[in-house]
């Protein structure tokens, strides 16, 4: 949520367009050539559904007037807390279990297609027992065969980074669970005793990897508490500039009807996820953690 861009949605079916450069070719021409007026290639129009997340809070009349030991307003504190919780819920929706959008209807809340649905099939995507995806929000890789999960290893990461670069991307973030972060720290470059640095002055042992230097550039290693662990795990290789949160209704507080000796409010946000470059990101899936 904090690393990607923000934009505005204008309807519940939020649409945007993607484009790509033609492959490099021999485009030299002779003097005096008459240009043929080649038609421009059409851009690709894709979309996601906006979903609503909300939390409410109710404060008794007594809570509103008593000394709250350091808080000026109990309602303000609770609303700020709910705001942080909503942002965590949005992060969870983006990176948790792969999900495909659902159009809202009576009795059915709308759902977004999350990050996995906007990453296209590539060399690191469809290994193991999972199906592929087109990266347009219409499908995600879901394990179809058991027994194919494997541990996260450096060869999988280098393959994913290379796939992104060959496809024209510039991924600079590796996002992963705590378990896979520990496995990355144990990659060959850090596993030798000589690579575990000690600061004699502060008596600190440094055994962490915050930057992974690949053949195609430096990559920040970002652990994410909300990426699930267990079977069919994932590591994400991302270019944050190709993602955005689109707000149809930014965070807003709604006053609810007073019920007896209580004041109630609801904090609400309506939003969706934009995935702007299906080939500019990669997903290493079918992992044991």
C-alpha positions in Angstrom: 0.0 0.0 0.0 2.8 2.4 0.9 5.1 1.7 -2.1 2.7 2.0 -5.0 1.0 5.0 -6.6 -2.5 6.5 -5.9 -5.0 7.5 -8.6 -8.8 8.2 -9.0 -11.6 5.9 -10.1 -14.7 7.3 -11.6 -17.0 4.3 -11.7 -17.3 0.9 -10.0 -15.9 -0.8 -13.1 -12.6 1.0 -13.1 -10.8 0.8 -16.5 -7.4 1.8 -17.7 -5.3 1.1 -20.8 -1.9 -0.6 -21.3 0.4 -0.4 -24.2 3.8 -1.8 -25.3 6.6 -0.9 -27.7 7.0 -2.8 -30.9 10.0 -5.2 -31.0 13.2 -3.6 -32.1 13.6 -3.9 -35.9 15.4 -2.6 -39.0 13.4 0.6 -39.6 15.8 2.4 -42.0 14.3 4.0 -45.1 15.6 5.5 -48.3 15.6 9.2 -49.2 12.3 10.6 -50.5 10.3 7.6 -49.3 6.5 8.1 -49.1 5.3 7.1 -45.7 2.6 4.4 -46.0 0.5 5.7 -43.1 0.6 2.6 -41.0 -2.3 2.4 -38.6 -1.4 2.7 -34.9 -1.7 -0.5 -32.9 -4.7 -0.5 -30.5 -4.0 -0.2 -26.8 -5.3 -2.9 -24.4 -8.2 -1.8 -22.2 -8.5 -3.7 -18.9 -10.4 -3.2 -15.7 -11.0 -4.1 -12.1 -14.0 -3.9 -9.8 -14.1 -1.4 -6.9 -14.8 -2.9 -3.5 -16.0 -1.3 -0.3 -14.2 -1.8 3.0 -15.7 -0.4 6.2 -15.4 -0.5 9.9 -17.6 1.1 12.5 -17.1 2.3 16.1 -19.5 3.1 18.9 -18.6 5.2 21.9 -20.8 5.4 25.0 -21.7 8.8 26.4 -19.6 8.1 29.5 -16.5 7.3 27.3 -17.0 10.6 25.6 -16.7 12.7 28.7 -14.3 10.9 31.1 -10.6 11.4 31.3 -9.1 8.8 29.0 -5.6 8.9 30.4 -3.7 10.6 27.6 -6.3 10.7 24.8 -8.2 13.9 24.1 -11.0 12.1 22.3 -11.8 8.4 22.5 -13.8 8.6 19.2 -10.8 10.2 17.4 -8.5 7.5 18.8 -10.8 4.7 17.7 -11.3 6.1 14.2 -7.6 6.5 13.7 -7.2 2.9 14.8 -9.9 1.7 12.4 -8.2 3.6 9.6 -4.9 1.7 10.2 -6.9 -1.6 10.3 -8.6 -0.8 7.0 -5.3 -0.2 5.3 -4.1 -3.6 6.6 -7.3 -5.1 5.2 -6.6 -3.5 1.8 -3.0 -4.8 1.9 -4.3 -8.3 2.7 -6.8 -8.2 -0.2 -3.9 -7.2 -2.6 -1.4 -9.8 -1.7 -3.1 -12.7 0.2 -4.8 -15.6 -1.5 -5.0 -15.2 -5.3 -8.4 -13.7 -6.1 -10.5 -12.8 -9.2 -12.8 -9.9 -9.3 -16.5 -10.2 -8.4 -19.2 -7.7 -9.5 -21.2 -6.6 -6.6 -25.0 -7.3 -6.4 -27.7 -7.4 -3.8 -26.3 -9.5 -1.0 -22.9 -10.0 -2.7 -20.1 -7.5 -2.0 -17.8 -6.6 -4.9 -14.3 -8.0 -4.9 -11.1 -6.9 -6.6 -8.8 -9.0 -8.7 -5.6 -8.9 -6.7 -2.0 -8.6 -7.6 -1.7 -12.2 -8.8 -4.3 -11.7 -11.5 -2.3 -8.8 -13.2 1.0 -10.7 -13.6 1.2 -12.6 -16.9 2.4 -16.1 -17.4 6.2 -16.2 -17.7 9.1 -18.5 -17.1 8.9 -18.3 -13.4 5.1 -18.2 -13.1 3.7 -21.5 -14.3 6.2 -23.9 -12.8 5.1 -26.5 -10.3 1.5 -27.5 -10.5 -0.3 -24.2 -11.3 -2.2 -23.0 -14.2 -1.2 -19.8 -16.1 -2.8 -16.4 -16.3 -3.0 -13.7 -19.0 -2.3 -10.8 -16.6 -5.6 -9.0 -17.4 -7.3 -9.6 -14.1 -9.4 -12.5 -15.5 -7.5 -15.4 -13.9 -4.8 -16.4 -11.6 -2.6 -19.5 -11.3 -4.2 -22.0 -8.9 -2.5 -25.2 -8.0 -4.1 -28.1 -9.9 -1.6 -30.8 -9.1 -0.4 -31.7 -5.6 3.2 -32.6 -4.7 4.9 -30.1 -7.0 5.7 -27.4 -4.4 9.4 -26.6 -3.9 11.5 -24.5 -1.5 12.3 -20.9 -2.5 15.8 -20.9 -4.0 18.1 -18.4 -5.7 17.8 -20.0 -9.1 14.1 -19.3 -9.0 14.7 -15.6 -8.2 17.3 -15.1 -10.8 15.0 -16.7 -13.4 12.1 -14.4 -12.5 14.2 -11.3 -12.5 15.6 -12.2 -15.9 12.2 -12.9 -17.3 11.0 -9.5 -16.3 14.0 -7.8 -17.8 13.8 -9.7 -21.1 10.1 -8.6 -21.3 11.2 -5.0 -20.9 10.5 -4.6 -17.2 12.5 -2.9 -14.5 11.5 -4.7 -11.3 13.3 -3.4 -8.2 11.4 -5.1 -5.3 11.3 -8.6 -4.0 8.3 -9.0 -1.7 8.0 -12.2 0.3 7.0 -13.8 3.6 9.2 -13.9 6.7 10.0 -17.6 6.1 11.2 -16.9 2.5 13.0 -13.7 3.7 15.1 -16.0 5.9 15.8 -18.3 2.9 16.9 -15.4 0.8 19.3 -14.3 3.6 20.8 -17.8 3.4 21.5 -17.6 -0.3 25.1 -18.5 -1.3 26.3 -14.9 -1.1 25.4 -14.7 2.6 25.8 -18.3 3.7 29.6 -18.3 4.1 30.9 -17.3 7.5 33.0 -14.6 5.8 29.8 -13.0 4.6 28.3 -12.5 8.0 29.8 -9.2 9.1 30.7 -8.2 12.6 31.1 -4.7 13.9 33.6 -4.9 16.7 32.8 -1.5 18.0 29.1 -2.0 18.5 29.4 -5.7 19.0 26.7 -6.4 16.4 26.5 -9.3 14.0 24.9 -8.3 10.7 23.1 -11.2 9.1 20.4 -9.7 6.9 19.9 -8.9 3.2 18.1 -5.7 2.5 19.3 -5.3 -1.1 19.7 -8.1 -3.6 22.1 -7.1 -6.4 20.9 -8.9 -9.5 22.4 -8.9 -13.0 19.7 -6.4 -13.9 19.9 -4.0 -11.0 19.6 -3.6 -7.3 16.4 -4.9 -5.7 15.0 -4.0 -2.3 14.1 -7.1 -0.3 10.8 -6.3 1.5 9.2 -8.8 3.9 5.4 -8.6 4.0 3.5 -10.1 7.0 0.4 -10.5 5.0 1.7 -12.8 2.2 0.5 -16.2 3.3 2.8 -19.0 4.2 2.3 -22.7 3.8 1.5 -24.8 0.6 1.4 -23.0 -2.7 3.4 -20.0 -1.4 4.5 -17.0 -3.5 7.4 -14.6 -3.9 6.7 -11.4 -5.8 9.1 -9.6 -8.1 7.7 -6.2 -8.6 8.1 -2.8 -10.2 6.0 -0.6 -7.8 5.6 2.1 -10.5 3.4 -0.3 -12.5 0.8 -0.5 -9.7 -1.7 1.9 -8.2 -4.6 2.0 -5.8 -7.5 3.8 -7.4 -10.0 5.4 -5.0 -13.6 5.8 -6.0 -14.4 7.1 -2.5 -11.4 8.0 -0.4 -11.5 7.3 3.4 -14.5 9.0 4.8 -16.3 9.1 8.1 -20.1 8.7 8.2 -22.2 9.7 11.2 -24.6 6.9 12.2 -27.9 7.2 13.9 -27.7 7.7 17.7 -28.9 4.6 19.6 -29.5 5.4 23.2 -26.5 6.6 25.1 -24.0 6.0 22.3 -22.4 7.8 19.4 -21.6 5.7 16.4 -19.6 6.4 13.2 -18.5 4.3 10.2 -15.2 4.6 8.4 -15.5 3.6 4.8 -13.3 3.4 1.6 -14.2 2.3 -1.9 -11.2 1.4 -4.0 -9.5 -1.0 -6.5 -6.1 -2.1 -7.7 -4.5 -1.2 -11.0 -2.0 -3.5 -12.6 -0.4 -1.6 -15.5 2.3 -3.9 -16.8 1.6 -7.6 -16.8 5.1 -8.4 -18.1 6.9 -5.9 -15.9 6.4 -8.1 -12.8 6.8 -11.8 -11.9 5.5 -14.3 -9.5 7.4 -17.2 -8.2 4.7 -19.7 -7.1 4.2 -23.2 -5.9 6.5 -22.8 -3.0 6.5 -24.8 0.2 6.3 -21.7 2.3 
